[in-house]
């Protein structure tokens, strides 16, 4: 009887665990530049147990940038895409792609920078000629949009070249394949301290983008229509995680461990490049200018009308 009771107790425990696991809803998340601080909400929130608390399990995978992330969400291999350049998302939406904006991703452009090896003769972006190359990640990304804006606003003549994420870009720059690389902190801050590279431009050098919501988080339309309750809980966990990331030192510790960088560099990057107000998911800023620039840079044929804008943004409201 004692053995039977032990067996029954074990079976009950297994059943409870299985029931709890079955109660959690799984979402597949594609993350462009997954090591960037502002794109860490899913990973850090998962590690802190915040998404689990809201009954959400995230299956996350990284991409080389917004172009790949968009395709993953459009094709349905991901439910949600993190870190999509707003012009690229608008272009896909205007062409009928099954995506919507689930949240604002980043407002402003001071987080991205362009650099050269220390021994490069280039001192600024405008020193570049038609013979030089300037990096961006993938088509439709914020870095792509900014490189085009540099050409339009500053007269930068370097040839735009897709190089993928910061690590692959760094390799291409240091091996002489690309003249001007791009990155987002904390990537590259150690190389700057060591005198290997120099910053010659910031995203904010393109004045038109300084107050724009330049990145959004997107959701597959089928997921939005079929799983609205899950997405509401996802956004509750997202907002809670963001608050935690700027309040609890454990967030910096976890992030530093995941990217294998010193905590001091993580703190520097957060303080100098990633103010919390830039990452607020409910903040959509200067959207008319976003559309105007998207038209000028050939991402859109014409600005969206008000009905289209309302359809594009599907941000679940915060819990009261």
C-alpha positions in Angstrom: 0.0 0.0 0.0 2.8 2.3 0.8 4.4 1.7 -2.6 1.0 2.2 -4.3 0.4 5.5 -2.5 3.9 6.7 -3.6 3.2 5.7 -7.2 -0.2 7.5 -7.1 1.4 10.6 -5.6 4.0 10.6 -8.3 1.4 10.2 -11.0 -0.6 13.1 -9.6 2.4 15.3 -9.5 3.2 14.5 -13.1 -0.4 15.2 -14.1 -0.3 18.6 -12.3 3.0 19.5 -14.0 1.7 18.4 -17.4 -1.5 20.4 -16.9 0.4 23.5 -15.9 2.7 23.2 -19.0 -0.3 22.7 -21.2 -1.9 25.8 -19.8 1.0 28.0 -21.0 0.7 29.5 -24.5 3.7 29.3 -26.8 4.7 32.2 -29.1 7.5 32.0 -31.6 9.6 35.2 -31.7 12.1 36.2 -34.4 14.5 38.9 -33.2 16.7 41.0 -35.4 19.9 41.9 -33.7 19.0 39.9 -30.7 22.0 41.0 -28.7 20.9 44.7 -28.7 19.6 45.9 -25.3 16.2 47.2 -26.6 15.6 43.8 -28.2 16.2 41.9 -25.0 12.7 42.2 -23.5 11.7 38.6 -24.6 14.9 37.0 -23.4 15.3 38.8 -20.1 11.6 38.6 -19.3 11.8 34.9 -19.9 14.8 34.5 -17.6 13.2 36.6 -14.9 10.0 34.4 -15.1 7.8 37.3 -16.1 6.4 35.8 -19.3 5.8 32.5 -17.4 3.9 34.4 -14.8 1.5 35.5 -17.5 1.2 32.0 -18.9 3.5 32.7 -21.9 6.4 30.5 -23.2 8.6 32.1 -25.8 10.5 30.2 -28.5 13.1 32.7 -29.7 15.5 32.8 -32.6 17.8 35.4 -34.0 18.0 36.8 -37.5 20.5 38.9 -39.3 18.2 41.9 -39.3 14.8 43.3 -40.2 14.6 41.8 -43.7 14.9 38.2 -42.4 12.7 38.9 -39.4 10.0 40.3 -41.7 10.1 37.2 -43.9 9.8 34.9 -40.9 6.7 36.7 -39.6 5.2 37.0 -43.1 5.8 33.3 -43.8 4.4 32.2 -40.4 7.5 30.6 -39.0 7.4 33.3 -36.3 4.3 34.8 -34.6 6.1 38.0 -33.6 9.1 39.9 -35.0 11.2 42.2 -32.8 13.2 45.2 -34.0 11.7 45.9 -37.5 12.5 49.2 -39.2 9.2 51.1 -39.4 9.7 52.0 -43.1 10.3 48.3 -44.0 7.2 47.2 -42.0 5.1 49.9 -43.7 6.3 48.8 -47.1 5.4 45.1 -46.4 2.0 46.2 -45.0 1.2 48.4 -47.9 1.9 45.6 -50.3 -0.5 43.3 -48.6 1.8 41.3 -46.3 -0.1 39.7 -43.4 1.6 41.8 -40.6 0.5 44.4 -38.1 2.4 46.5 -35.6 2.0 45.1 -32.1 4.1 47.7 -30.3 6.5 50.6 -30.9 10.1 49.3 -30.8 12.4 52.3 -30.6 12.0 56.1 -30.9 15.0 58.1 -32.0 18.2 57.1 -33.7 20.9 57.9 -31.3 21.5 54.2 -30.5 23.1 53.3 -33.8 26.6 54.4 -34.8 29.0 54.2 -37.8 32.7 53.6 -37.4 36.0 53.0 -39.1 39.3 51.3 -38.2 41.5 53.7 -36.2 43.9 54.0 -39.1 41.3 54.9 -41.6 41.7 58.3 -43.3 38.0 59.0 -43.0 37.2 61.5 -40.2 33.5 61.9 -40.8 30.7 60.4 -42.9 30.9 63.2 -45.4 34.6 62.4 -46.1 33.5 59.2 -47.9 33.6 59.2 -51.7 31.8 57.0 -54.3 34.8 54.6 -53.9 33.9 53.9 -50.3 31.3 51.5 -48.8 29.0 52.1 -45.9 27.3 49.2 -44.0 23.7 48.6 -43.0 22.2 45.3 -41.8 19.4 44.2 -44.2 16.9 45.8 -46.5 14.1 47.6 -44.6 16.1 47.9 -41.4 16.7 51.1 -39.4 20.3 51.1 -40.4 19.3 50.8 -44.0 16.9 53.7 -43.6 19.6 55.8 -41.9 22.2 55.2 -44.6 19.7 56.4 -47.2 19.0 59.4 -45.0 22.7 60.2 -44.7 22.9 60.3 -48.5 19.8 62.5 -48.8 20.4 64.9 -45.9 24.2 65.0 -45.6 25.3 64.2 -49.1 27.1 61.0 -48.0 28.4 59.4 -51.2 29.6 56.0 -50.0 27.9 52.9 -51.5 25.3 51.4 -49.2 26.2 47.7 -48.6 24.3 45.0 -46.6 26.6 43.4 -44.1 24.2 41.7 -41.6 24.6 42.1 -37.8 27.3 44.0 -35.9 29.7 40.9 -35.4 29.8 40.1 -39.1 30.0 43.8 -40.0 32.9 44.2 -37.7 34.8 41.3 -39.3 34.2 42.8 -42.8 35.4 46.3 -41.6 38.6 45.0 -39.9 39.4 42.8 -42.9 39.1 45.7 -45.3 36.0 44.5 -47.1 33.9 47.4 -45.9 35.1 51.0 -45.2 32.4 52.2 -42.8 30.8 49.7 -40.4 27.6 50.1 -38.3 26.8 48.8 -34.8 24.7 49.3 -31.8 26.1 49.4 -28.2 27.3 47.7 -26.2 28.8 46.0 -29.3 32.0 47.7 -30.2 32.5 49.8 -27.0 35.4 47.6 -25.9 37.0 48.0 -29.4 36.6 51.7 -29.0 38.3 51.7 -25.6 41.1 49.5 -27.0 41.7 52.0 -29.9 40.7 49.6 -32.6 37.9 51.6 -34.1 36.6 55.3 -34.2 33.0 56.5 -34.3 32.5 58.9 -37.2 28.7 59.1 -37.3 25.6 58.5 -35.2 22.0 57.8 -36.4 21.0 61.1 -34.9 23.1 62.9 -37.5 20.1 62.4 -39.8 18.0 65.1 -38.1 14.7 64.0 -39.7 14.8 60.8 -37.7 15.6 62.1 -34.2 12.1 61.9 -32.8 10.6 59.3 -35.1 9.5 55.8 -34.0 12.0 54.1 -36.2 11.4 50.5 -35.2 8.2 48.5 -34.4 7.4 45.0 -33.1 5.2 43.2 -35.6 2.8 40.3 -35.4 1.5 37.8 -38.0 -2.1 38.7 -38.9 -3.3 35.1 -38.4 -1.8 35.0 -34.9 -3.4 38.4 -34.2 -6.9 37.2 -35.3 -6.8 33.8 -33.7 -4.9 34.5 -30.4 -5.8 38.0 -29.3 -6.0 37.0 -25.6 -2.5 35.5 -25.8 -1.1 38.7 -27.3 -2.8 40.8 -24.7 -1.0 38.8 -22.0 2.3 38.9 -24.0 2.1 42.7 -24.0 1.3 42.8 -20.3 4.5 40.8 -19.7 6.4 42.9 -22.2 5.6 46.1 -20.3 6.3 44.6 -17.0 9.7 43.3 -18.2 10.6 46.7 -19.5 9.9 48.3 -16.2 12.0 45.6 -14.5 14.9 46.0 -16.9 15.4 49.6 -15.7 14.8 49.0 -12.0 16.5 45.7 -11.1 20.3 45.3 -11.3 19.7 41.6 -12.1 18.6 42.7 -15.6 22.1 44.2 -16.3 23.8 41.2 -14.8 21.8 38.7 -16.9 22.3 40.7 -20.1 26.1 41.1 -19.5 26.3 37.3 -19.0 24.4 36.6 -22.2 26.5 38.8 -24.4 29.7 38.1 -22.5 30.5 41.8 -21.9 31.5 43.6 -18.7 28.6 45.0 -16.7 30.1 48.5 -16.8 29.8 48.5 -20.6 26.2 47.4 -20.4 25.4 50.2 -17.9 27.2 52.7 -20.1 25.3 51.6 -23.2 22.0 51.7 -21.4 22.6 55.2 -19.9 24.1 56.8 -23.1 22.2 55.0 -25.9 19.0 53.4 -24.6 16.9 55.7 -22.4 13.8 53.9 -21.3 11.5 56.5 -22.9 12.9 55.5 -26.3 11.8 51.9 -25.9 8.2 52.4 -24.5 5.9 50.1 -26.5 3.0 52.5 -26.5 5.0 55.5 -27.7 4.4 56.2 -31.4 6.1 59.5 -32.3 6.3 61.7 -35.4 4.5 59.1 -37.5 3.5 61.5 -40.3 7.3 62.3 -40.7 8.0 58.6 -40.7 5.7 58.1 -43.6 7.0 61.2 -45.4 10.5 59.9 -45.2 9.4 56.4 -46.2 8.0 57.9 -49.4 11.1 60.0 -50.0 13.3 57.0 -49.5 11.1 54.8 -51.8 9.7 52.5 -49.1 6.2 53.7 -49.8 4.5 55.0 -52.9 2.3 57.3 -50.8 1.6 57.9 -47.1 -1.0 55.6 -45.5 -4.4 57.2 -44.9 -5.9 57.3 -41.5 -7.9 54.1 -41.9 -4.7 52.3 -43.0 -2.8 53.7 -40.0 -5.5 52.5 -37.6 -5.4 49.1 -39.2 -1.6 48.9 -39.1 -1.2 49.7 -35.4 -2.8 46.9 -33.3 -1.2 47.7 -29.9 -3.1 46.1 -27.0 -3.9 48.8 -24.4 -2.2 48.6 -21.0 -4.1 46.8 -18.2 -6.0 49.2 -16.0 
